[in-house]
Amino acid sequence: MTAAARRMVVIGGDAAGMSAASRARRLKSRGELEILAFERGPFTSYSACGIPYWVGGLVNGPDELVARTPETHRGRGIDVRTHTEVVEIDLAGQRVLARDLDPHGEGERWYGFDDLVIATGARPRRPGMPGIDAPGVHGVQTLDDGRALLESLEAAPVERAVVIGAGYIGVEMAEALIQRGSRVTVLERGDQPMSTLDPDMGRLVRDAMSGLGIDTVTGAEVTEVVTGEDGRVRAVATKMSEYPADLVILGLGVAPETGLAQQAGLPVGDYGGLLTDQAMRVRGYDNIWAGGDCVEVLDLVSGRTRHIPLGTHANKHGQVIGSNVGGGYATFPGVVGTAVSKVCDLEIARTGLLEAEAAAVGFQFEAVTIEATSRAGYYPEARPMTVKMLAERRTGRLLGTQIVGREGAGKRVDVAAVALTAGMTVERMTALDLGYAPPFSPVWDPVLVAARKAAATVRAAERH
C-alpha cells in the first residue's frame, strides 16, 4: 500500500461486496485507493438465486451463474483473496484477521483498513435436531451447496425427496426436483405454504402445488431426520408421521450472517441484521459499511426495519457503498418488500404488507380479492390470476398487493411496487395509464381491477 493510498477491505465476495469494490474502483485509481476483498469460497459475484434452475436442468452451472470471476476482478484492480476467511474484526486497531483456508497457505494474518465493508451475507436456517447433518441433507445457499446437491442427485437415483419448509427456496427446489423425476413431499409447519403471503393466498399456492404432483403437508413440525444403518438419510419424521426420503432439502429460510460483526460490537436489529444509515454506513461508525443479506433495511410502508435477503437489494447496497467510499454520494432509501417466485407454471408475487404485518404496526385497513385473466378473455391462452390488495382505511393509501396466477401474473406486482413507493392511494391507481392490447391484458388490467374494488370498499367503509 503506497503512502498516499487508502485501503478499502471487503469481507464477502458476492453481490454487495464486489459491487461496492467495483464501484469504488471506477471512482478511484489504484494509486488513490487499494481494494482488498476476502471470500471464503472459490466464487465471486454469483447468482445464488439461480441454483434451483441449475439443479432443475434449466441452466448450466456453475460458470453460467458467475457474473464476474476472481480473475476478472483482479484484472480490474481489485485484490481478491478467495478461500480466505476473516475471523476477527479489531475496530480499535482498524484491522481484520484473515485466515487462509488452504492448509499449505499463509495461515492467519492481520490487515489494516481505512474503510471496512461487511458483506457476509446470510446463512441457511438449520434446526438442531437428530440427523440434520447426515449425508443426503442439503442446504442451498452457495454454488458449492448446489454442486454438492447435484453430486448427490447424480450418485444414486432419488425416487423420493422431502423439502423442509415451503418458502421461496422450498417451493423452487420442489419444482427442480419434480423436473428431475423425483416424488416430492414438502413439509411446512405453518397452516399454508408461502408465509410471505396471507393464508388465503397461500392456500391457492398449496392447491396448485398439489395439482403439479407435489405433496404439501402443512402443520408439520419436523422432529428428526431419520438415518439408516449406513448413516444416510432415509426419512423425515414429524410429530404425527414419517416420510420416506432419499434426499432432504432445507428450505427454512436464512438468517443474517453477523456473528463476526456482533463479536466486534457492531449494532444489530431485531432480526439480527446490521443496522445502517441511508448511506449504508453502520450506525455509529464513520468508516464501517455494510450491505446485502447481512443488514436490515427500512420498510417504507411500515416504517420499521426488516430483513429481506434479495440480490436486487444487495447490488444496490454495494453501489451506494462504493460511491460513498469512492468520494461520491449515494443513499439507499429503503424497500417496499417486493418479491416474485414460481413453482412450475404458477407465479407468486407480493409487495408491501400482509394483513398480519399491517395490523402489527397499527394500520386499519380494508382487504379485497379479485379474480381476473392475464389477457383479454377472448384471446387465446388467457390465464387466470388472483389479486389481493390492502388499502388503509380513511386515506385509501395502498398498503400491499399479492398475486397468484399463471403466465403473465407475477411481474404485474411491479405496478403495485411503484405505487407503494410513490405513496399512491388506490383511487389514484385506478387512473394509471397502463399499456393495453388483448394479447397482454384485459381492458382493465387485473391490478387496476383490484384497485377499483379497494377504492370502492374504502369509500363504503367511510360512509359507515
C-alpha positions in Angstrom: 0.0 0.0 0.0 1.5 3.3 -1.0 1.7 6.2 1.4 -1.0 8.1 -0.5 -3.4 5.3 -1.0 -6.3 4.5 1.4 -7.2 0.8 1.9 -10.7 -0.5 1.5 -11.2 -4.0 2.9 -14.2 -6.0 1.8 -15.5 -9.1 3.7 -17.5 -11.2 1.3 -17.1 -11.6 -2.4 -20.6 -11.8 -3.7 -23.2 -9.2 -4.8 -22.9 -6.4 -2.2 -19.2 -6.7 -1.5 -18.0 -6.9 -5.1 -20.5 -4.3 -6.3 -19.0 -1.9 -3.7 -15.5 -2.8 -4.7 -16.2 -2.4 -8.4 -18.0 1.0 -8.0 -15.2 2.3 -5.7 -12.6 1.2 -8.2 -14.4 3.1 -11.0 -14.2 6.3 -9.0 -10.7 5.9 -7.5 -7.5 4.8 -9.2 -5.1 2.2 -7.7 -2.8 5.0 -6.5 -5.7 6.6 -4.6 -7.4 3.5 -3.2 -6.2 0.0 -2.6 -9.1 -2.6 -2.6 -8.7 -5.9 -0.8 -11.6 -8.4 -0.8 -11.8 -11.6 1.2 -14.1 -14.5 0.1 -14.0 -17.9 1.9 -15.3 -19.8 -1.1 -14.0 -20.2 -4.6 -16.5 -18.0 -6.4 -17.2 -14.2 -6.6 -20.2 -12.3 -7.9 -22.5 -15.2 -8.4 -26.3 -15.7 -8.5 -27.4 -18.0 -5.7 -31.0 -17.3 -6.9 -30.1 -19.4 -10.0 -29.2 -22.6 -8.0 -32.8 -24.2 -8.2 -32.7 -23.7 -12.0 -29.3 -25.2 -12.3 -30.4 -28.2 -10.2 -33.6 -28.5 -12.3 -31.5 -28.5 -15.5 -32.8 -25.2 -16.9 -29.4 -23.6 -16.8 -25.9 -24.8 -16.8 -23.6 -24.1 -13.8 -21.7 -23.1 -12.0 -19.9 -20.9 -14.6 -23.1 -19.5 -16.1 -24.2 -18.3 -12.7 -21.0 -16.3 -12.1 -21.2 -12.7 -13.3 -17.5 -11.9 -12.7 -14.8 -14.3 -11.7 -12.0 -13.5 -9.2 -9.6 -13.2 -12.2 -11.9 -10.6 -13.8 -11.9 -8.6 -10.6 -8.2 -8.8 -10.2 -7.8 -7.6 -13.8 -9.8 -4.5 -12.8 -7.5 -3.7 -9.9 -9.3 -5.4 -7.0 -7.1 -7.8 -5.0 -9.5 -10.7 -4.4 -8.4 -13.4 -1.9 -10.6 -16.5 -2.3 -10.5 -19.4 0.1 -9.8 -16.8 2.8 -12.0 -16.2 5.8 -12.0 -13.2 8.0 -12.2 -14.5 11.6 -11.9 -11.3 13.6 -12.6 -7.5 13.3 -10.5 -5.3 15.5 -12.3 -1.9 15.5 -9.9 -0.2 17.8 -6.9 -1.2 15.7 -8.7 -0.7 12.4 -7.7 -4.1 11.1 -9.1 -7.6 10.3 -7.6 -11.1 10.9 -7.8 -13.2 7.8 -7.3 -17.0 7.7 -6.0 -18.7 4.6 -8.1 -21.9 4.3 -5.5 -23.6 2.2 -3.6 -25.9 4.6 -0.4 -25.0 2.8 -1.2 -21.3 2.7 -0.1 -18.3 4.8 -2.2 -19.2 7.9 -3.6 -16.1 9.8 -2.5 -12.5 9.1 -3.8 -9.1 10.2 -4.7 -6.5 7.5 -5.3 -2.8 8.3 -8.1 -0.8 6.7 -9.2 2.8 6.3 -12.7 1.7 5.2 -14.3 -1.7 6.0 -17.2 -3.2 4.0 -19.1 -6.0 5.7 -20.9 -8.1 3.1 -21.0 -11.5 4.9 -24.5 -12.5 3.5 -26.9 -14.9 5.2 -26.7 -18.5 6.4 -29.5 -21.1 5.9 -31.5 -21.9 9.0 -30.5 -25.3 10.2 -32.6 -26.5 13.2 -30.8 -28.5 15.9 -32.4 -32.0 15.6 -31.1 -35.6 15.3 -29.8 -36.4 11.8 -29.8 -32.8 10.5 -26.1 -33.2 9.4 -26.5 -36.6 7.9 -25.3 -37.3 4.3 -28.2 -36.6 1.9 -29.4 -33.5 3.8 -28.6 -30.3 1.8 -28.9 -26.6 2.4 -29.0 -24.3 -0.7 -27.1 -21.1 -0.3 -23.8 -21.1 -2.2 -22.7 -22.5 -5.5 -20.7 -25.1 -3.6 -24.0 -26.2 -2.0 -25.6 -26.5 -5.4 -22.7 -28.6 -6.7 -22.9 -30.9 -3.6 -26.6 -31.3 -4.2 -26.1 -32.2 -7.8 -23.4 -34.8 -6.9 -25.9 -36.4 -4.6 -28.6 -36.4 -7.2 -26.2 -38.0 -9.8 -24.6 -40.5 -7.4 -27.8 -42.6 -7.0 -31.4 -42.4 -8.1 -33.6 -40.1 -5.9 -37.1 -41.5 -6.1 -38.4 -39.7 -3.0 -37.3 -36.2 -1.9 -38.5 -34.2 1.1 -38.3 -30.5 1.3 -38.5 -29.0 4.8 -40.0 -25.5 4.6 -42.4 -24.1 1.9 -40.9 -20.6 1.5 -39.4 -19.3 -1.7 -36.4 -21.6 -1.8 -38.5 -24.6 -0.7 -41.1 -24.3 -3.5 -38.4 -23.5 -6.1 -36.4 -26.6 -5.0 -39.6 -28.7 -5.1 -40.0 -27.6 -8.7 -36.4 -28.5 -9.5 -36.8 -32.0 -8.0 -40.1 -32.6 -9.8 -38.4 -31.7 -13.1 -35.7 -34.3 -12.3 -38.4 -37.0 -11.9 -38.5 -37.3 -8.1 -41.6 -37.7 -6.0 -41.6 -34.6 -3.8 -43.1 -34.0 -0.4 -43.0 -30.5 1.1 -43.3 -30.3 4.9 -44.4 -26.9 6.3 -45.1 -26.2 10.0 -47.4 -23.3 9.1 -51.1 -23.5 8.0 -50.2 -22.9 4.4 -47.1 -22.7 2.2 -45.5 -19.4 1.5 -45.7 -17.5 4.8 -44.8 -14.4 2.7 -48.4 -14.4 1.6 -51.7 -14.2 3.5 -53.1 -17.6 4.4 -55.9 -17.3 1.8 -53.4 -16.7 -0.9 -51.1 -19.4 0.4 -54.0 -21.8 0.0 -54.0 -21.1 -3.7 -50.4 -22.0 -3.9 -51.0 -25.2 -2.0 -53.8 -26.2 -4.3 -51.7 -25.5 -7.4 -48.7 -27.5 -6.0 -51.0 -30.4 -5.4 -52.1 -30.2 -9.0 -48.5 -30.3 -10.1 -47.9 -33.6 -8.2 -46.2 -32.0 -5.1 -47.5 -33.4 -1.9 -47.6 -30.4 0.5 -48.2 -31.3 4.2 -49.0 -28.3 6.4 -49.0 -28.1 10.2 -46.0 -30.5 10.0 -43.4 -29.9 12.7 -40.3 -31.8 11.8 -38.6 -33.5 14.8 -35.9 -35.7 13.3 -34.1 -36.7 10.1 -34.1 -40.5 10.3 -31.0 -42.3 9.1 -30.3 -45.8 8.0 -27.5 -48.2 9.1 -25.2 -46.6 6.5 -25.8 -43.2 8.2 -27.6 -41.7 5.2 -31.0 -40.1 5.4 -33.9 -42.5 4.9 -36.9 -40.5 6.2 -38.1 -37.3 7.8 -40.2 -37.6 11.0 -42.8 -35.1 12.2 -44.8 -35.2 15.4 -47.5 -37.0 13.5 -45.9 -39.1 10.8 -42.8 -40.2 9.0 -42.0 -39.5 5.3 -39.5 -41.7 3.3 -36.7 -39.8 1.7 -33.6 -40.5 -0.4 -32.7 -36.8 -0.2 -33.7 -33.9 2.0 -33.6 -30.2 1.2 -33.6 -27.5 3.9 -35.9 -24.6 2.8 -36.3 -22.9 6.1 -35.1 -19.5 5.0 -31.9 -17.7 6.1 -30.7 -15.5 8.9 -28.2 -12.6 8.6 -24.5 -13.8 8.9 -23.5 -11.3 11.5 -21.6 -13.3 14.2 -18.3 -11.7 13.2 -19.8 -8.2 13.3 -21.5 -8.8 16.6 -18.3 -10.1 18.2 -16.8 -6.8 17.3 -19.6 -4.9 19.0 -21.4 -3.6 15.9 -25.2 -2.9 16.3 -27.8 -5.3 15.0 -31.6 -5.1 14.9 -34.5 -7.3 15.9 -33.8 -9.8 13.1 -30.1 -10.0 13.8 -29.0 -7.9 10.8 -26.6 -5.0 10.9 -28.2 -1.5 11.3 -27.0 1.2 8.9 -27.9 4.7 7.9 -29.1 5.6 4.4 -25.5 5.8 3.1 -25.1 2.1 4.2 -22.7 3.2 6.9 -23.0 1.1 10.1 -24.7 3.2 12.7 -22.2 5.0 15.0 -19.2 4.4 12.7 -17.8 6.7 10.0 -15.7 4.2 8.1 -17.6 0.9 8.6 -20.1 0.0 5.9 -22.4 -3.0 5.4 -24.8 -4.3 2.7 -26.5 -7.3 1.3 -28.2 -10.1 3.2 -26.4 -9.3 6.5 -28.2 -6.0 7.0 -31.7 -4.9 7.9 -33.4 -2.3 5.7 -36.1 0.3 6.2 -39.6 -0.8 5.1 -41.1 2.3 3.5 -44.6 1.2 4.2 -44.4 0.1 7.9 -41.6 2.5 8.8 -39.7 -0.4 10.6 -36.6 -2.3 9.7 -36.8 -5.7 8.2 -34.5 -8.5 6.9 -35.2 -9.1 3.2 -32.4 -11.1 1.6 -32.5 -10.4 -2.1 -29.8 -9.9 -4.7 -31.5 -6.8 -6.0 -31.1 -5.0 -2.7 -27.5 -6.4 -2.3 -26.4 -5.0 -5.6 -27.9 -1.6 -4.8 -26.3 -1.5 -1.4 -22.9 -2.2 -3.0 -23.4 0.6 -5.5 -24.2 3.0 -2.7 -21.3 1.9 -0.5 -18.8 2.0 -3.4 -20.0 5.5 -4.4 -19.5 6.8 -0.9 -16.1 5.2 -0.3 -15.0 6.4 -3.7 -15.7 10.0 -2.9 -19.2 10.3 -4.4 -22.6 10.4 -2.8 -25.4 8.0 -2.8 -28.2 6.7 -0.4 -30.4 3.7 -0.2 -33.8 5.0 1.0 -35.5 1.6 1.7 -37.7 -1.0 0.2 -41.4 -1.9 -0.1 -40.9 -5.7 0.2 -41.3 -6.8 -3.4 -40.7 -10.5 -4.3 -41.7 -12.8 -7.1 -41.2 -16.5 -7.5 -42.6 -19.5 -9.4 -43.3 -23.2 -9.0 -43.6 -24.9 -12.4 -46.1 -22.6 -14.2 -47.5 -21.0 -11.1 -46.3 -17.4 -10.5 -46.3 -16.0 -7.0 -45.7 -12.3 -6.1 -46.1 -9.8 -3.3 -45.2 -6.3 -2.3 -45.9 -4.2 0.7 -47.6 -5.6 3.8 -49.6 -8.7 4.6 -52.7 -8.4 6.8 -50.8 -9.5 9.9 -48.0 -7.1 9.2 -50.3 -4.2 8.7 -52.2 -4.9 11.9 -48.9 -5.3 13.8 -47.8 -1.7 13.0 -51.3 -0.3 13.8 -52.9 0.2 10.4 -56.6 -0.1 10.0 -57.2 -1.3 6.5 -59.6 -2.9 4.0 -58.6 -6.1 2.1 -60.1 -7.1 -1.2 -59.6 -10.0 -3.6 -60.5 -10.2 -7.3 -60.3 -12.9 -10.0 -59.1 -11.9 -13.5 -57.2 -13.1 -16.5 -53.8 -12.3 -17.9 -55.1 -11.3 -21.3 -58.5 -10.3 -22.8 -60.9 -13.2 -22.0 -61.5 -14.0 -25.7 -57.7 -14.0 -26.6 -56.1 -17.5 -26.8 -54.3 -18.7 -23.6 -55.8 -16.1 -21.3 -54.8 -17.5 -17.9 -56.5 -16.9 -14.5 -55.0 -14.9 -11.7 -56.0 -13.8 -8.2 -55.0 -10.4 -6.9 -55.4 -9.3 -3.3 -55.0 -5.7 -2.3 -54.8 -3.9 1.1 -55.7 -0.2 1.5 -55.6 2.0 4.5 -59.0 2.9 5.9 -59.9 6.6 5.6 -56.9 7.6 3.4 -57.1 4.8 0.9 -53.3 4.6 0.7 -52.1 1.3 -0.9 -50.5 -0.9 1.8 -49.9 -4.2 -0.1 -50.6 -6.4 -3.0 -50.4 -10.2 -3.6 -50.8 -12.0 -6.9 -51.0 -15.7 -7.6 -51.6 -16.9 -11.1 -50.2 -18.4 -14.3 -48.1 -16.9 -17.1 -48.2 -13.1 -17.0 -49.2 -12.8 -13.4 -46.0 -12.4 -11.4 -44.4 -9.3 -12.8 -47.7 -7.3 -12.6 -46.7 -6.8 -9.0 -44.2 -4.2 -10.2 -47.1 -1.8 -10.9 -48.1 -2.0 -7.2 -44.5 -1.7 -6.1 -44.2 1.6 -7.9 -47.5 2.8 -6.5 -46.4 1.9 -2.9 -43.1 3.7 -3.4 -44.9 6.8 -4.6 -47.4 6.6 -1.7 -50.4 6.4 -4.0 -53.9 5.8 -3.0 -55.9 3.0 -4.6 -58.3 5.7 -6.0 -55.3 7.3 -7.7 -54.1 4.0 -9.0 -57.3 3.4 -11.0 -56.3 6.3 -13.3 -52.9 4.8 -14.1 -52.3 4.8 -17.9 -51.1 1.2 -18.3 -50.4 -0.5 -21.6 -53.3 -2.3 -23.2 -53.8 -4.8 -26.1 -55.7 -8.1 -26.0 -52.5 -10.3 -26.0 -51.2 -8.6 -22.9 -54.1 -7.5 -20.7 -57.9 -7.1 -20.4 -59.2 -3.5 -20.9 -58.9 -3.2 -17.2 -55.6 -4.7 -16.0 -56.1 -7.0 -13.0 -54.1 -4.7 -10.7 -56.4 -1.8 -11.6 -59.5 -4.0 -11.1 -58.3 -4.7 -7.6 -57.5 -1.0 -7.0 -61.1 -0.2 -8.2 -62.6 -2.7 -5.8 -60.3 -1.5 -2.9 -61.2 2.2 -3.6 -65.0 1.3 -3.6 -64.5 -0.6 -0.3 -62.7 2.3 1.3 -65.5 4.7 0.3 -68.2 2.3 1.6 -66.4 1.9 4.9 -66.1 5.7 5.2 -69.9 6.1 4.8 -70.5 3.7 7.6 
